[in-house]
Amino acid sequence: MIDFTPEDRTGRRVLFTPGPLTTTRTVKEAMLADIGSWDSDCVRLVAEIREALVQLAGGGRDHTCTPIQGSGSYAVEAILGSAVPRGGKLLILSNGAYGRRAQLSAQALGIEHAVLEDPEDVPHDPARVGEALDRDPKVTHVFCVHCETTSGVLNPLREVGLEVERRGRRFLADAISSFGAYPAGPGQPIDLGAGPVDHMAVSANKCIEGVPGFAIVISRRDAMERTAGNARSLCLDLHGQWSHFEKTGQFRYTPPTHVLLAFRQALRELADEGGIPARARRYAESHRALVEGMRRLGFRAYVPPERQSHVITTFHFPGQDFDFKGFYGALHAKGFIIYPGKLTAVPTFRIATIGSIAREEVEALLRAIEETGMAPGAPRP
């Protein structure tokens, strides 16, 4: 198990954010080594990471992994720009900022697309997705965000994928905020066989608990082969990046060597913790402690419990005169970093419960919130 001793937390802020997030000292220390980008050490490192990610996703020999320099949004844009052929049409499912960002990517790439939009606290309805596909036979690909961190709502990725599969369309998934926080495999919340998922975006600095610097695309090999010649970008040519890995074991262009070392350490610590099921339990327990404590302090969650992920939770401002900037600053001074709201209409803030934290960090945050004197249910000093 990962050591959550006070000594491990000395001198660092605790990030209650959805990535970058709090990492262990040993993950950070892994970056102290230097390796050559073309050296055999780096080739072995990349191979180990690629193989481990396919296994974590519940994939097999018919799946492959392609790391891409950049954030998770780079992986999404690489998928959209490479998977949807010229003449194809994309249906984007949107109930938050990351669905809207996919729309911006499609616009920038010149991809014909339609948007099926839901409120930010409502998961996508698989039946409604099926109806949209029945109405528009031009749609070739469907894009869905699993955990929309705008609000913390969890979309039914597997069930949506099955609707896409029944109609013979291709499925593209964003599991950036959820991979590592929810079980993956046949019949699980993240199911590469439901759709089937052609390509799935993942990030190094989310629930695997690495540091920022690269993103990942996990793909079906046959779907990857179909992307040849589709790319609308040189650097985000998914097939170009993948084929170079397959031929040489190396990144096409300069790899984030130190970040890769940190990620390998993070993968080892995930295994030591007990894998994704154990990590999911820890995150769920932290989430329960947070919601219960915030309710006790007088804060109200935005998303109903049955729709809520355990990755990030959105809370209403307790009143129109709530000074979020002052609230944030008071917590920052105590070493706790939370997240502003990202909703278009409702004044909210967000607290994530992922990363190298556990219930004790959540309880420390709740004490700090009470000490601000700005919690509506807390006793006044």
N, C-alpha and C positions, 0 to 999 in steps of 0.2 A: 504493500500500500504506500501511497505518497505520504510523506511526513508533513503534517500540518502543525508542527511545533511552533511556539512563539518565535524561536530563534530564526526559523525559516522566513518569517514575515518581517523581521527587523529591517528598518530602513526602506521599506517600500510602501507605496500606496496600494490599497485594495481596490481593484477595478470591478465595479458592479455594472459592467458594460458588455455589450454583445460581441466584442472583438474590435481591437485588441483587448485581451483580458489578462487577468492575473496569471502569471506563470511561476513554476517552481524555480528555486535557485539553480537546481541542477540542469534544467532546460536552458537557462541563461548561460550557465558556465560552459555548456557544450559549444557555445560560439567562440570560446577563447582559442580554439584550434584554427589553424590556417591549412587549407588544402587547395591544390591546383584544380582549376576548372576542367582541365583535360586529363587529369591524372587518373590512374586506375582506382585510387581511393574514392574519387568523386563518382566514377562510373559504378563502383560497387554500392556506394551510398544511394545513388539514384535508383538502382535496380532493387535494392532492399525496400525502399519507400514505395515504389510502384507496386511491387508484389504485395506488400502489407496492406495497401489501401484497397486493392481488389478483394483481398480476403476479408477485410473489415466490412466491405460493402456486400458481402455474401455472393460475390461473383465467382466465376470459374475460368476455365481456359478460353471461353468465348468472350471474355471481357478483358479490357486493357485500361491502363491508366496513363494520363498525359499531364505532367506538371507544366504550368505556365507561369512565367514571371509576372508578378503583379497581384492585385487584390482579387477577391472573389468575382467582382464585376467584370474583370478581364476574362475570366473563364466563361461567364455568361455570354459576353459579347463574342468570344471565340466560337462558342457553340452556335449561337444564332447566325453568325456570319458564315459559318462553315457547313452547318447541317441543313439549312433551308436552301435549296437550290434556286437558281434564277428561274423564275416562273412558278416557284412554290409560294404558298401563302401560310402565314403564321397566325394562330389564335393565341393571344396572350391573356391568361387569367390574372386579374389584378384586384387585390383588396388591400393595397398599401404601396409604400414608396418603392419597393423592389419590383413589383409588377409594373409600376410606372417607369422605373428605370429601364426595364426591358423594352418598354414601348419607345423610349428615347433612343435606345440602341438600334432598334429596328428602323426607326426613322433615319438615323444617321447612316445606317448601312443600306438604305434604299430597299428594304424588304417589305413587300406587301403584307399588311397585317390587319387584323381586327382585334378588338379588345372586349372581353366579357368581364364587366366590373361588378364587384360586390362591395357592400359597406365594409369599413376597416375592422369591424368587430364580428364579421360574419364569415365563416369558412365557405369556400366554394361548394356548390351543390353538384355532385357528379351527374345527376340526371339532367340538370340544366346545361351542363357542358355537352352532354350527349345530344340534347335538343339543338344546341347551337351548331354542332357539327352536322346534324341532319339538315339544317337549313342552308348550310354553306358547303357544298361539295368541293369548292376550290381549296378549302383549307387542307394543307398537307401535314402540318406540324402543330403541336399544342405545347405551350410553355406554362409551367406551374411552379410557384414558390411553395416549398413545404412549410417552413415556419416563417411567417411574415413578421419580422421584428419591428415593423412600424407600431404594431399593437401587441404582439405576442400571440396572435391567433395562429392555430395550427390547422393547415389545410389537409384534407384527406387525400394525400398523394397517391396512395395505392388504389383507392376507389376511383379517383379521376382517371388514373392510368388504365384501369380496366374498361372504362367507357371509351377511351381513345382506341384501345385495342379492338373492341367489338366493331368499330367502324373503319378499321384498317388504316388509321392515321399513325403518325410517328409522334413519340412523346419525349419532351425535353424537360428536365427537372433542375430546380435550384434547391439543393439541400445544404447550402452554405452554412446556415445557422443551426441546422439540426443534426448534421452528420456527426456521430460521436455521442449525441445526446439521446438518440432513440435507436432501438435495435434495428439492424438491417438484415435482410435475407428474405427467403420466400415466406409470404404471409405476414411479414413484419411491416411496421409503419413506412420504412424505406425498403421498397421491394423492386429490385432491378427487373424482375420478371413481369411486373404489372405495367402494361403499356404496349410492348415492353419499353422500358426506358432506354432510349438510344444513347443519350448523353446526360450526365448528371454533374453539376458544378459543386465543388467542395472548396474549402479554404483552409490554409495552414493555421490560421490564428483564431480559429473558433473552438469547437468542442474536442478536437484532438489536443488542444492546449499548447500549440506551438506559438511562434512569433510571426508577425507579418512579413511578407516578402514573396510568397508564391501562392498560386491557386492550383486546383486539380480538376481535371475532367476524367470521370470514369465512364467508359463507353463500351457498348457492344462492338466487337471487332468488325462484324459485317456492316454496322452503321458507320464506323470510322472509315472503312474503305469507300463507302458511298460519298464521303465528304470531299474526295479528291477533286480538285478543280473548282470547288464552290466558293472558296474563300474570297472575301472582299477586302482583305488586309494581308500584308506580308507578315507582320509580327504576330498577328492573331489568327494565322492559318493553322487550324487545328490539325489537319492532315499533315501539313508540312512539319509541324513540331513532333507529332507522333511518329511519322515515318523516320525522322532523324534519330529519335530514341531507339526505334526498332533496328536501325542499321548500325548505329555507333554506340548506343548507350548514353549519349551525351545530349545536353541542351544544344539547340541550334546556335543560340547567342548566350552571352555571359550568364551563368547560373548564379543564384543567390546562395553561395556555398555555405556561409555561416548559418543562414536560416535553415538550410537542409540539415545541417548537423543538429541544430536545436530540434527540428521536427523528428529526426530519428530518435533522439532522447525522449521526446514526448510520446512517441509510439511505444517505446519500451516501458515508460511509466504507465501508459494506458493498460498494457498487458499486465504489469505488476498489480495494478488496482483490481483486476478481474475482468478486463475488457469492457466493451460498451454496456452490457447489462449492469455491471457494478457502477459504472459512471452515471448511467441513467438514474439509478436509485439514489446516488448522492445528490444529483441535480434536483430530483423530485423532492427529496427531503429538504433541501435548502429552499426550494420554492414554497413548500408548505409552511415552513417556519417563517418565511418572509410574509406571505399573505396573511397568516394568522396574526403575526406581530403588527403588521400595518393596519389590519382591521381593529386591533386593540387600541392602536394609537389614533384611530378615527379616519383613516384613509380608505377610500373605496376603489376597488379594482374596476378597470374599464371593460375588460372582456369577461363574460360569464365563465365559471369554472369548467363547464363541459366543453368549451371551445379553446381553453387557455393552454398554451405550451408551458413547459417548465424551464424554458430557455430565458425568457424575458417577460416581465409583467408591467403593464401600463396602469398608472394610478391617476385618478382625477385630481385636479387641484381642489383642495378642500373648501375654497371659496373664491370669489372674484378678486379679493384683495390679497390673495396668497402671493408672497414675494418669492418666486422660484429662484431668482438670481441670488437673493440673500440666503435662501435655504441651501442651494448648491454650494455657495461659498462657505457656509458654516460647516458643511460636511467635508468639503475639500480640506479645510483647515485641520480637520481631525484625521485626514488620511483616507477618506472614503470618496470614490468618484462614481457618481450616478450619471444618468443620461437624460437629456431634455426630451420632451415629447416630439413626435414627428407626425401627428395627426393634422389634418387640414382644417378642422373646425373645432375640435374639443380641446380645451387646455389641459394638458396632461404632462406627466413625466414618467420615466421608465427606469426600472431596476432589473438588471440581469442576474441570474443565479448560475452562471456557468464559469468555467475557469478553475484555477487551483484554489478554490475556497470550499468551505463546508459550513455546517450549521453554526459553528462558533463564530465565524466571520459575519454571518447574517445577524446573529444575536448582538454582536458588537455594533453593527450598523444600526440596528433598531435602538440600541441605547443611545447612540450618537444622535439619531433623529429625535428621540425624546428630549435629549439635552439641548437641542436647538430652541426649544420652547415654541416651535411653529407647528407642532402636531396638534390637530384639533382635539384629540382625545387624551392628550398628556396633561398631567398636572402642571399648572403654571408655576414658574420659579418665584 
